[in-house]
Structure formats: structure tokens, C-alpha cells
Amino acid sequence: MTEGSISKKIILFALPIFLGNLFQQLYNVVDSLVVGNILGKEALAAVSSTGSLIFLIIGFIGGIFVGAGVIISRYFGAKNEERVSVAVHTTIAFGLIAGIFITFIGVVFSPLFLKLMETPDDVFNDAVTYLRIYFAGGIGIVMYNACMGIFQAVGDSKHPLYYLITAAITNTVLDILFVAVLDFGIGGAAIATTISQFLSAILGFVKLTKVDDVHKLYIRKIKIDSKMLTSLLKMGFPTGVQNSVIAFANVIVQSSINQFGSVAMAGSGSYTKLEGFAFLPITSFSVALTTFIGQNLGAKKYDRARQGARFGIIAGMSLAEAIGLLIWIFAPALIGIFNSDPEVIEAGVLRSRVTSLFFFLLALSHCLAGILRGAGKTKIPMYVMLISWCVIRITYITIMVKIIPDIRVVFWAYPLTWSISSIAFIIYYKKANWLEA
């Protein structure tokens, strides 16, 4: 990432991430498609209601691995092979511990979490079943993210793509087998997802032990280096907190949506699956920018870092808005794929028409956050998103829904808070010397 055409390097790095996220999104969509069309709108609502809660728990640990990736990319750019190796083995050791913790929390406390979200009685049991089985595979989820973070930090975005393609195909086949053929119900969809996640984690782990490079993993060396772990946590903790507070705010939003009934939950949940496709270029360029900035700052190539930042922002915003426009135009047909109930389609279309044209703001915020993380300034994105996407979003919904009890009030929380975070990021980006890591 420190040599050659900037746009080509970023695109070639972002493209496999984009395709990998596409396949991940597709196998998330497959769950909803199979459940919604075979088991009905109540089961679809149950699966949909778990998304924010899953990200709340997984997002924090994922943020830690983003921090680990920044550290590894810096050492990699500076050609410090010894520190790269220590960081890799500490990351994997932390991942194993975190995976056990996530599994315990998810399996034991799922019913409590869903009650706090005011999940309706008609979908509660199915939601508990899905969530508990999903988190039974917690180690697989966490270890895949750990391995993916290492690969991306050294500029390898292709192998995570291969493993996600394999997982997506596996999930699709098992979804159809367990739900449509063997009639395992909503638990079958969760089992399919869990198996697929374990498979991608195993593939990533094994590949790390086979690579002939500085990031090779040696089983006997997997241990916590206390100083390195402190550095990883210091860099990753703000991103983990950021992910968690965003997810917490979305849990509050989901709780507000739940109050409007299972039809609103199913429609809104179907839309979020579509919205996930708009996140593909956003996530791809955000991750690419973090790695690009990290490696070039490690190599002290500051002008190259600035040029890459400008290109990544423009590309990410353009692609996200193009997808948003397509969703806005074709929303009725797209929502109808998940469930043919006219009320479900109406609820999903309503949300899409409120939010989808504002995806460029979401992309702007995430790309600027990715740049700042690569520069080591992980606290700034945390503060901005904590205030705008959590405090302001929750305050707005709490007050406005009581004044205007209309679900559109809930949906408008997203573009409003995306606007606020974008303005804050632009002000910091323009005025601060973000290259001073």
C-alpha cells in the first residue's frame, strides 16, 4: 500500500472486501428469505429483531480487532517484523479468550436482552431460540474477525473474500436443508449460520499457519504479550466502544419499532437487509483507508496518505449513494422478496423512502472515521459517534415519538444523526492535523 498508483492500490484492496461483505450480506439475507417465505412474518420479525443486539455484543470485540489491525499495519509499513509477529500472536490469543466470553454472555443472557428490548410475545420465543444458537458459535464469529483483521492489516483482502464465499455457499445450502427440507424451524437458520461462521474461522486460522511471511501464525507462540495487548486495547477500545454505542442506540431504535408491532418489525427488518448492501462500499473503503493510512504513516509517506484519503472519501460516497438511489426506486419489489404481505411491504418501503437517499452522509462519516483510525486517532470517531449516533439519536426518539407517535419519526433519526456526525467530522478533518499520530 506504500508504493504504486494510489487509486489502484485502494480499489484493488477494497474490491475483495466489497465482494466479501457482499457474500456475507447475501448469507444474512438468505436467512431472512428462507425464514420469511417458509416460516412466515412472525419468524421473520424474530430474526429481524436480533440484528441490533447481535452487533451490540459482537461490535465491541470487532472494534478491538480494528485497533489490532492499525497496530499491525503500522509495524508492517515500518518493516518491523518482530513486532508484527508479537501483535499477530497476541491478537489470536485475545480472540480465543474473547470468543469464550461472547459465547457465555450471548447464550445465558439472550432472554434478558430481548425482554429489555420489549420484544413482542408473539415473536419472543423464536427470537430467543435464534439468538442462543447464534451465540453458541461465538468463538467462530470472533476468531474469523481476528484472522480477517490480520490479513487486512498486511494488505491481504483476498483470503477473507475466499472464506466468506465458502461460508455464504455453505449457509445457503444448509438454510434450505435445515428449514425447508428438514423442518428445523427458526433454529435451523441459526444452526446454518453458526456452522458457516465456524468454517470461515477455521479456514482463516489454518491459512495464517501456512503463510510464508511476517504474519505467519505459530501455534506454540499463541500467547498474550502484556505490553502489546495494552497497545492493542488502547488503539481498539475506542472503536469497540463506538461500535457498541451505535449498536446500543440501534437497540433503542429497534425497541421503538417493536412498539408498532410485528408487521412493522418485519418490514423494517427486511429493509435493513437491503440497507446492508449500501454499507458494502462504505465498509470496504473505510477499512481500505484505515490500512492505507496506517501503512503510509508507518512509512512516513504523508502526502501519499492525504491523496489516498481524498480518493477514498469520494469513491465511498459515490458508490453508497448510487446503491441508495436504486433501493429508493425499487423498494416495493425488493421488500416483497422477503415477504409478500402488503402491510410488511408498506412498512419496509416507508423506511427506505426516508433513509436511502442519505447514504452519502453515512459513507462520509465512516470514511473519515476510517482515516482517523489509520492515523491512530481512534478516540475522535468514538466521541463523534457516541454523541451524534447515541446520545442525540436516543434523545430525539424518546422525545419526538411521544409528541408524534408515528414510525416515520423513528426512521428520520438516522439521516438526521448522519448529518450531525458528518459535519463534526468535516470540521475536525479540516482544522486538525490528523497526520500527527
N, C-alpha and C positions, 0 to 999 in steps of 0.2 A: 504493500500500500504506500510505500515511501518513494517509489520510482515509477516513471511512465505517465501516460495520459491520466489525468485526474478523473475526468468523466468516465472513461473506460474502466478504470480500476473500481470506482464506486458502483457503477452499473453491474459489472461482472461479479462483484461481491454481493450486491443487493439482489440480483436476479435469483440465485439459488435460494436465498432467504425468502424472497417473494413466493417462489414456487413451493418451497417447503411449507410456508404458512398457508398457502392455498390448499395444499393437501390436508393440512391439519384442520383448516376450516371446513373442508369438504367432509372429513370424517366426523366433525362435530355436527354438521348439517345432516349427515346420514342418520345419526341418532334421532334427530327431530323428524326427519322424513319418515323413517320406519315407524317410530312411536306414534306420530301424529296421524298417519294414514291407516295404521293397523290397530292401534290401541285406543285412538280417539283423542278428543281435545282435552279431556281431563288429564290424561297421561302426558300429553304434550305440555300442558301447563305445569305439571310436576317437574318435568325435565327443565323447562324454561326457568322455573323459579330458583333452580340451584346454581345457575351460572355465576351470578354476582358473589354468592357465598364461596364457591369454589375459588374464584380469583382472589377473594379476600384472604384466604388461607395460603394458597399457592403463590400469590403475587409477592408476598413478603420475601419468601425464600428465593423466588426468581430474581428479585431485586438484588439480593446478596450476590448472586452469580453474575449479574451485570457488573457489580463492583469488582468481582474477581476477574472478569474479562478485561476491565480497564487496567488493572494492575498487570495482568499477563501481557496485554498488548504493549504497555509501556516498556516492560523488560524486553519483550520481543523486538520492538523497534530499536531499542538501545543495544541489542545483541548480547544481553546478559543471560547466558544460557543457564547458569546455576540458579539464578533467582526464578527463571521461568519454571524450572523443574520443581523447585520448592513450592511455588504457587500452585502448580498443577496438582501435586500430591496432597497439599493442604485442602484444596478445593474439593477433591474427591472424598477425602476423609470427612470433611464437614457435611458433604452431601449425604453420605450414608447415615450420619447421626441425625441430620435434619429430616431425612425420609422416614425414619422410625418415629420421630416426634410428630410429623404431619399425619402419619397413619393413625396414631393413637388419638390425636385431637379430633380428626375427622370422623373416625368410627364411633367414638364414645359420645361426642357432643353434638352430632348432627341433629337429633330431635330438638335439643335445646335451641340451637341456632335457628331452625325453621320456625319454632314457636315464637321466638323473638321477632322474626320477620312477618309474623301474623299470616302465615301460610294457611289458606282456607282448608277446612276439614275434608272437603271432597278430593283434595289432591295431596294431603299431608302424608299419608302412609306411603304412597308411591314415591314421593319426594325423599322420604327417609330411606327407603329401600335403595333408590338410585344413588343417593349421596354416600351411604355407608359402603356400598360395593365400590364406588368410585375411589373413595379414600383408602380402601383396603389395598389399593395399588399405589399408595403414597410414595413408597420408595422408588418405584419405577418412574413416576412423574418427576420427582426431584432429581434423580440421577440422570435422566435424559437432559434436563435443563443444565445440570452441571457439565456434562460432556459437551453439549451444544455450545455453552459459553466458552469453553476451552478452545474448541475448533474455530469458532468465530474470532476469538482474540488473536489467533495466529494467521488469520486471513483465509481460513478454510471454511467456506459456507456450502460446499458441495456435499460433503458427507452427511451433515444434518438433513439435507434435502433427500438423499437416498433413503435414510432411515424413516423419514416422515412418509415418503411414498409407500414404503413397505408397510408401515403402520396403518396408513389410510386404506390400502387394499385389504389388509387383514381385518380391519374394523368393519369394512363394508360387508365382506363375506360373512363374518361372524354375526353381525347385526341381523342379516337376513336369516341366517341359520337359527340363531337363538330365539328371535322374536317371531319371525314369520313362519318358520318351519317347526321348531320345537316348542313354540308357545311358552317361552320362559317369562313372558311379560316384560315389564319395565326393567326388571333385574337383568334380563338377558342383554339389553342395550348397555347397561353399566358393565357387565362382565366382558362384553366385546371390547369396550373402550379400555378397561383395565389391562386385558391381555395385550392389546395393541401397544399401550404405553410401556409395558414391561419389555416387549420385543424391541422397541426403538431404543430403550435404555441399554439393554444388553448389547445390541449392535454397536452403539456408540462406545460403550465401555471396552468391548473387545478390540475395536479399531484403535483406540488410544494405546492399547498394549502392543499393537503391531506396527505403529508408525515409526519411521526411521528419521526422527527429527528431535528438536529440543523439548518438545511437549510430550514425548513418549511416557507412558504410564508403566511403572514397575509395581507389581502387587506388593512386594516386600517394603517398598518405600511409602506406602499409603499411611500417613500419619499427620497429626496436627503439629505444625510449627507455630508456636505461640505468637511470635513476632509477626509472621506472615498472616496468620489468622486475624490478628489485630488490624493489620493494614487492609485486609480484605473486608472485614466488617466495617471499618471506618469509611471505606470507599463505597461499600454496598448497602450499608444500613439506611442511609437517606433514601436511596432508590426503593429499598424494601418498604420503608415507611410510606413513601409516596404511593407505591402500588397498593398498599393496604388501605390507606385513607381514601384513595379513589374508589377502591372496591367497597369500602365501608359506606361511602356516600351512595354508591350504586345499590347497596343493600337497602339503604333507606329509601331510595327511589323505588326499588322493587317492592318494598313494603307498602309504599303509597299506591303502586299499581295493583298490588294484591287486593287492596280495599275495593277495587272496582270489579272484582270477581274473576272467575276462571277464564271467561271469554277474553277479557282484557289481557290477562296473563298470557294466554295462548297467542293472541295476535301480536302483542308487544314482543313476546319471546321469539316468535317467527321472524319479526323484523330484525331483532338483534343478530340472528344468524346471517341475515343479508348484510347488516352493517359490518359484520366481521370481515367481509370482502373488501370494504373500504379501508379497513385497518391494515390490509396486506401491504400496500405501498408505504403506508405510514410507518409500520413496524420495520419494514425492510430498510428504508432509508435512514430511519433513526438508529438502528443497530449498525448499519454501514458507516454512518457518520461517527458514532462512538468509537468504532475500531479505527477508522481512518484518522480521526483527530488524535486518538491515543498514540498510534504508531508514529505519526508525523511529529507530534510534540516530543515523543521519546527520542526521535532522531533530530530534533531541533530544527525542523523544516516548517517555520511559522507561516511564510507566505503560501506555501502549498496547503497548509491547514485552512487558511482563510478562503482560498479559492474553492477547496472541496466543500466547505461549509455552505457557501453561496449556491453551488450547483445542487447539493443535496436538498436544500430547502425548496428550491424552485421545482425540482423534479418530484419530490414528495407531495407538495401541494397540488401540482397539476394532475398527477395520477389519481389522488384521492378525490378531487373534485369531479373528475371525469366519471369515476365509479359512482359517486353520489348522484350525479345527473341521471345516469342510467337507472339507478334504483328509484329515483323520483318518478321517472317516466313509466317504468314497467312494474311499479309496486303491486298493483292488483294481481297481475298474473304471477308474480314472484311469491307473494304471500300465499296465494292459492295453492302453490305446490305443497305446502306443509299441511294445510287443512282446508277443505272445501266449504266449511261452514261460513255463510255470508257475514255473520257477525264477527267471526275471527278475522276474516279478510279486511273488514271495515276498520277494525281496531289496529291492525298492522299497517294498513295504508295511512291511517291518520298519523301514526308516529313517523312514518317515512316522509310524509309531506311536510312535517315540522322540522325535521333534523337533517335530512340528507343533503340539502344544498349548502350546508355549513361545514362540510368535511374539510374544506381547505383550512379552516381555523384550527381544527383538531390536528391536522398534519403540521401546521406551522408550530404549534406548541410542542408536539412530540419531537420534531426535528431539532428545534432549538434546545430542547432538553437533552437530546442525544449528543449534540455538540458540546454542551456544558459538562456532561458526564465524561466525555472523552478528554476534556480539559481538566478533569479532576474536581470540578466544582459541582459535586453531586447534591450539596445542600440546597442550592438555588432552585432546581426543579422541585425538590421536596417542599420548600416553603411556598413557592408559587402555586403548586397544585393542591397543597394542603389547604391554603386559604381559598382559592377560587373554586376548586372542584369538590371540596369537602365542606368547609365552613359556610361559604356563600351559597353553595347548591342546597345544602340541607336547610339553611335558614330560609331561603327563598321558598322551597317546597313547603316547609312547615307553616309558614305564614300564608302563602298565596292559596294553597289548597283549602284552607279554612275560609278564606274570603270568596274564592271562586272554586267550588267543588267540581271541577272539570278536568278530565285526564290530560287534556292538552296543556294545562298549566304544568303538569309534571314533565311532559315531553319537552317543553320550552326551557327547562332547567339546563339542558345540555348545550344548545347553541349560545345561550346567554353566558354560561361559565367558560365555554371555549373562547369566547370573545375576550373575557376579562383576563384569562391566562395568557392569551396571545399578546395582548397589549403590554402586560407586565414583562413577558419575556423579551419583547422588542426593545422596551426601554432599557432593560439590563444589558442586552446584547450590544446596543448602540453606545451606551455610556461606559460600561465596564471593560477592562482589559482582560477578557476571558482566556487569553493565551497564557496568562500568568498562573500556572497550575500550582 
